[in-house]
């Protein structure tokens, strides 16, 4: 246990090797040992779902008594975010490939990112929570990533783009207002 302040403590991480099959048992043990637990951060979404199950089995309410978050934007976890059992899933790192292709394209055509800054900051992860989950699911709930038009972020193809703005919120903004999935 690591004490953060007189009223807060962080329990040392439990090793479950990012395995879903070990998560529920480890969380059940942790809840027995630390019944005052208020939040659980899981290394991936399947582990977060198992933590939710352990919380329910302990007679507590996930999303109210204990906040749970995971990593990866897995569809089953996003359903838990939508219904309030999980507070967040962090993900979007797979979109980095699209950003890199934009940079390579622009570099190939003479618009390198070196002029912009000595260091380009990529926001690799974004947080999905109750505030933005509906918008995300509306556009990408069925993994329709082909609807992202990465060319909108190119300085070569869009001379008005003065600075790269690679984040997931910008992807949502570039979608057509009446965009619906087939």
Secondary structure, 3 states (H helix, E strand, C coil): CEEEECCEEECCCCCCCCCHHHHHHHHHHHHHHCCCCCEEECCCHHHHHHHHHHHHHCCCCECCCEEEEEECCCHHHHHHHHHCCCCEEEECHHHHHHHHHHHHHHHHCCCCCCCCCCCCCCCCCEEECCCCHHHHHHHHCCCCHHHCCHHHHCCCCCCCCCCCCCCHHHHHHHCCCCCCCC
